[in-house]
């Protein structure tokens, strides 16, 4: 099982999580024969800031975030040309355009029209999630950077797996989904993403991930100590 689970409320449109559309170049199109078409109604005034944007689970809390806009998608953009509008942007005008392509390319496109700071942005799915039955709505949030909050969230992540999730892979899935919903800083979001990629690679290759968990536990323990925090996650990971 991969850590990158499906955001259940938007599975029909957005599919399973993969590596986030974060900083850097747009991800390659992994679907053979698919092309990406973007037709915008207005050009960007400037290049978007270096930011990270990802989908959340339906249980995402906005306690450490502010509204960054409302995204409306009319049509299944993975199959046909869809209309995309972004409204309620506190730091920019409304935007409208059309898009057809992969999920990762869609997130990369939204970077240019949602991000206004070099921060982490989260897209929370609404109740309407079937593009064949009408528009899909996503609420965009800008996370308020707080490193102590992020380290504390990571250090207590192991307590957020359901008691029934005794399988290590299933526990890791729940833990990392909760972490993804909680991270507020670019630094720890990059740490989370690189950890997920390395863990997925080891799982795919059927290799023992113990050394990876021990290294990441050391990272967390050092960060927690510097901030005066306890770190149960580091203690558990050192025992892997």
PyMOL commands that set and color helices and strands:
alter all, ss='L'
color gray80, all
select helices_A, chain A and resi 8-14+103-114+131-133+147-155+157-160+168-182+186-204+210-226+232-238
alter helices_A, ss='H'
color red, helices_A
select strands_A, chain A and resi 37-40+52-55+65-74+82-87+95-100+120-125+136-143
alter strands_A, ss='S'
color yellow, strands_A
deselect
rebuild
show_as cartoon
